[in-house]
């Protein structure tokens, strides 16, 4: 087998020309319209690279001892594969009595997964409260008694799910006040929650407001924290004070809920205004931790002494000024005594034990069995029906390096003389008027026979 290639890509490479770019493999058929436009297509793809992120409809679990991902299954009633920018079908779940409850981000419904019988359940909710243009609904799930509360991203309500009856209730009395405070700033509502007893504290992304949501009464109280114009992406609690991490280039804030006093850590400064410096902050072992997204360094703040220090375990080898322009981490979470963080460059998972100060680093990659299951989802995606296509991207397969699957096919044009494929061709031509033209729809059955035989065997 050729090195670093998947089986059907080897087959394709024998029958179709390949145009390689820095981030993409683009296969096309000789003498087709795609061949005539291949340089333009390649240039356009590279320009759009930063906007591309793929999701797969795959639930994967990973043993934190051996870090081996295992494919569990796909969520019913959702797309197998799609292209969205930095989003996924579902966000991190909450667990109650062996059942995982998944907050829908792009998905159509709430999902639960029973770890005992390996069954999925889908629970509908009112999509009328979704943002009309940005259908990105929920970021987190929180368990309280027999309920699951879903923390909204762009959805205009906190919703409560009864785990016994699956009844869903909607709580939105805070929405109008947050919108009026945000003014011209259009941003999601929240990223995450901090729970203390029956209280869920939520820091808003578009304003300097913190919502105190009582999960017993479902009533919301709004606090203004920090200066007007400040925005937050996270909140944590050290046992006495709340800490708020910034959404842009504003200070870290320490806030005492009882007295209302705040302290700004102005020495932690981030220059770029339109990018998030850190993943949401969290408290562990006496420190508030700030793991960088776009910021230059990983930091921790001693909650008692207020001393700020760099966390070398999460630092990059190259510390020059160019690191300011790189996305560094997209995930950081505390489990037991350890912080787990996923570094974008290289797909490296880092585990840092806060008690022993031991650090483990390893490239996170799919084992062959898991990779083959995900591979089958991408094949299904290529066979999309014409009526399901609403953009030209729906007829193209891309791969993103974040997924650690960069040897998959990146670009394929499929046609045949069947009615469905003729409709697909016509649909692509229609959609091409809204985007860059990619085909004239006249390549015919030869491409279909060659490519489908290569993929399907």
N, C-alpha and C positions, 0 to 999 in steps of 0.2 A: 504493500500500500504506500502511495506517495505520502511523504511526511507532511503532517499538519493539515490533511485534507479529509473530509468526510466522504463516504462511499459515493453518494450521488453527485458530489462536486467533481470527483475524479471522472465519472462518466460524462458529465457535462463538458469538462475540459477537453475531452477527446473529440467532441462534435461541434462545439461552439467557441468562437473567439472570445478572449477575455481582455477587458480593459481594466487594469489595476490603477487605483488611486491610493492615496495615503491611508484612507480608512475604509475603502470599499473595493469589492470585486464586482465587476459589471459584465454579465454575459449577454451577448447579442447574436442575432442571426445574420450571416453574410448577405449583402445586397438588400438588406432591409432598411427601412427608414431610420431605425435605431442606429444602424452602422453609420449612416450619413450624419447623424446628430451626436455621435458618441462622445466627441470632445466637449460639446456643449453640455451634454448630460453629465459627464464626469465633473466638469467645472461647477455646474449648478449643485450637484450632490455635495461637493466639498464645501461650498459656501453655506449650504444648509446643515452642515454636520452638527453644529452646536444645538440645532433645534430638534434633533432626532433622538428618540428614545423608544425602544420597543418594550412591550409587555407581552408576556405569555400567560395564558390561562392555566396556571400550574400552581398547585399548593405543594410546597417543598418544605420538609422539616430537616433540621440538621442537629446531629448529636454534638453537644458542646465539648465532648471528650475527644472525639476523633475528627470533628469538623467535616464529616462526609454528608453532603446533601442527598436526600432521598425523595424521589417523586411520590406523592401521595395520590394525587388525582387532579381533575379539573372541575371548576365550579360549573354546575349545570346552568344552561340558559344564558351563557355569556360567550363573547367572541373567544376563539382559540388564540388569536394573536392580533395585535393592532399596533399602530404607531401613534404615540402621544409624547408630548414633551415633559419628561421628568415626572410622569405619573404612572400609577399602577391600577389594577382592577380594585384591589382591596388594600387597606392599611392594616397596621398591627392589631391583632385580635385581643380580646379579653376572654378569660376562661372561668367557667362556673360548672361544677359537678361533671367535669370531663368533657364539656362542650365548649368549643371555641366559637366566639361571636365576632364576625368580621365586619368592620365598618366599610361601606361601599364608597370608594373614591370615584372611579369611573363606572363601576358596575351598576346594573339596573336594579338590583335588590340587595337587601341585607342577606348575608349568608351565615349559616352555622355549620360546624363540622363536629360530629360526635366521634371522639377518639376511641370509644369503646366498640362501636359497630361499624366505624368507617363510613358513615352516611352523611351526605350533604343535605341541608334543608335551605330553601330560599324563602325569604319573608318580604313581601312587598311593602313599600311605603309611598307616601304622596310625593311624586316628582314635580308637582306644580311649584314647590318652594325651592327647587333647584335654580341656580343662576341661569337665565335664558341663553347665555352665550358660552358660559364656562361651566360645563356639567361636571364639576369636581365637588363632591358632596361632603364627605366626612373623613376626618384624620385619625380619630382615636375612639376606642370603646372603653367605658368605665363600668365596673360591676358595683352595684349597691343593693344589698338584700336580694330580692328576686327580680331585679331590674338590670337592664343594660342601658346606659346613657351613651349616646353617640355625639361626639364633639364635632361641630360643623367646620368645614373648610369654607366653602362658598354657599352652603345650604342655609336658608334663612330661618333656622330653628334648631334648638337642641331637641333631639327626640329620645323618648323613653320606650324601651321594649320590655314588655312583661314576658319573662322567660317561661312562664307556665301556660299562658293563653295566647302568646304572640300578638297581643294587642299593642298598637303603637300610638303614643300620644305626642303632641307637638307643643313646644314651649318657646314662644318667640316675643315675649313682652319687652325684651332688651334690644331687639333688632333696630327699631327706629332711632333709638338714642345713639347706638353705635354708628349708624349711617350718618346721622347729623353731625356727630363729632368728627367723623373721618373727612367730611367735606369732599374735596376733589380727589382725595386719595382713594383709589379702588384697589382693594387687597382682600385676601381671604380673611375670615373672622378669627380663627384660632389655629394653632398647630398642635397643641397638647394641653393636658390638664394636670394639676397637682391636687390630690385628694387628701383631705384631713377630716376624718370622721364622716359626717354626712355632707360636708362642704366640698364642692368642686371649684377650684380657683382657675380662671382662664384669663390669660393675657392676650389682648387683642393685637392683631397684626397691623391694622390701619390707624390706630389711635394710641393714646397713652392711658387707655382705660383697662381696668382689671374687673372682670365679672366674678362676683361671689354667688355661686349657684347652689341653693339648698336642695339637695336631692330628696329630702323628705317631703318638702312642701312644693317643690318645683318653682320657687320664687327666686328672682335674680336681683342682686344689689350691685350697683355700678360704682366703682371707685376710680377717681382720677389719680394716677401715680406718675410722678415725674412731670417734666415740663410739657406744655402743649406742643405737639409736633413729634414727640417721642413715639416710637412704635416698637412692639416686642414680638419675639417669636417663641418665647419659652418662659416658664416660671417654675421655681422649685422652693422648698421650705427646709430650713436648717434646724427647726425646732423652736425658733424664736422669731426669725425674720424670713420674709420672702425675698427671693432674688429673681430679677427679670433680665433675660438676655435680649440684646437689641435685634431689631429687624433690619436696620441699616447702620449708618455711621453715627449712632448716639451712644451714650455711656451705658455700662452695666449699672443697674439700680438695685440697692438694698432697701426694702420697705418693711416697716413695722406696722402690721395691721391694726394693732391696739392703739398705738399713739399717733399713727399717721406719719411718723418721721421717715425721711428718706435720705440716702447717701448715694452720691454719684461717683463712680470710679472713672474719672475723666482721664486717668493715665492709660487706661485701656482704650486706645483710639484706633479707629478703622477709617481709612481714607475714602473708600469707594462707597458711593451713596446708593447705588441700585443693586447691590448684591448683599446677601446675608453673611455676616462675618463668622457666625458660629452655628452649629446645630443647637437645638434647644438645651439650655443649661440643666444640670442635675446636681444633686447633693449626695456626697458619699464620703464617709470616713473623715468628717470634719472639714471638708473642702467643697467649694462650689467649682464644678469642672466646666471648662469651655473648650470644646473640641472644634477645630476650625473647619468651616466650609471654604470661605474665601480669605479669611484672616491669615496672617503670616505665621502665627505661633499657636500652639495649644497651651492653655493657661489654667491654673487653679488658684483659687482665692481661699486663704485660711479664714473661716467664718468667725473666729475669735479675734485674731490679731490683724485681720484685713490685709495681710501680706500677700502680694501677687507674685507668682513664680511660673516659669516655663516648665511644661511637662515634657521632658526630653524623649520619653517613650513614644510620643505621638508626633515627634518632629520629623522633618524631611532631611535627607542627607544633604541636599542642595538648598542652602539657606539664602541664596542671593535674592535680589529684588524681584526677579521674574516669578518667584513663588507667589507673589501677591496676585498674579493673574491666573493662577491655577485653582481649580476646584479640588479640594483636598479630601474631605470626608463627607459622605452622604448619610451616614448612620452612626449613632453612638447611643448605647443603652447599658444600664447597670443590671446585671444578673448575679444574685448572691454577693460575693465579695469582689467581683470582677467587672471591669468596664470592657465592653466589646465595641469595636469601631471598625467600619469598613472604609478603607482608603480607596479612592477612585483609581489612581494611577497604579496599574499592576493588579487590581482586584485583590488587594491584600487585606486579610482580616487580622486585627490586632486584639489580643486579650491581655489586659493589664490587671493583675490582682492587687487591689489597694492595701491588703493586709500584709502580703509577703513581698510586695514590690517586684514580683516576677512578671516578665513580659514574654508573650508568645506571638510570633508572626508567621503567617503562612498564606500562600496564594490560595484563594477560594475558587475551586473549579469543580465542574460537574463530573462525577464518575461516568463511565461509558453507558451504563444502564439508564441513568437519569438523563444524560445528553440525548440518547436515542428517543426517549419519550417526548422531550421537548422538540426534537427534530421533527417528529410526526405532526406536532401542532403547526409548525411552519409550513409543512406540505399542505395541510388542510387549508391554511390561509391563502395559498396560491390558487386554490380551486374555488374562490369566492364567486357567488352568483351575481349576475349583472344588477339585479334589483337591490342588492346590498351595497353597491358601490356609490358613495356620495362624494368621493374625491378621487383624483388620479392616484393618490398614494395607496388606495385600497387594492389596486391591481399590481403593486410592486412589493417585493420583499427587500427589506433593509436589515442590516445587523449592526448592533451598537457594541462597542468594545466593553462597556460596563457589564454586559451579560456574559463575558468570557466565552462567547461563541463566535468569535470573529472569523472562523473558517467556513461558516455556512455561506450559501449563495446569497448574494446581495441584490441582484437585479435580474429579473427574468421577464420576457415578453411571451405570452401564451395566446395562441389563436388556433381555431380549426374552422371547418366549414359547417359545423353543427349550428342549429338555430341559437342555442345558448351562447356559443362562442362568438357568433356574428353579433348578437346583442351586446356582448361584452366589448367587442371591438367598437361598436357604435357608441357605447357608453363612454369608453375611453376618449374617443374623438370629441364627444360633447364636453367632457370634463376638461379636456386639454385646453379649451378656450379660456378657462379660468386660471390655468397654471401654465407651465412651459409645455409646449407640444412634445410628445414622446413617441408618437407613432401615427401613421396614416391609416392603420387598420387593414392594410392590404397584404399582410405577410402570409396569410392563408394557412392551410392545413399542415404544411410541411413543418412549420415551427411547432405546432401543437404535437405532432407525432414524435418529433425529435425530443422535445423537452419533457413531455409527459412520460415517454418511455425511459428517459434518463432518470427522472425522479422516482417514478413508481416501479421501475425495474422491468 
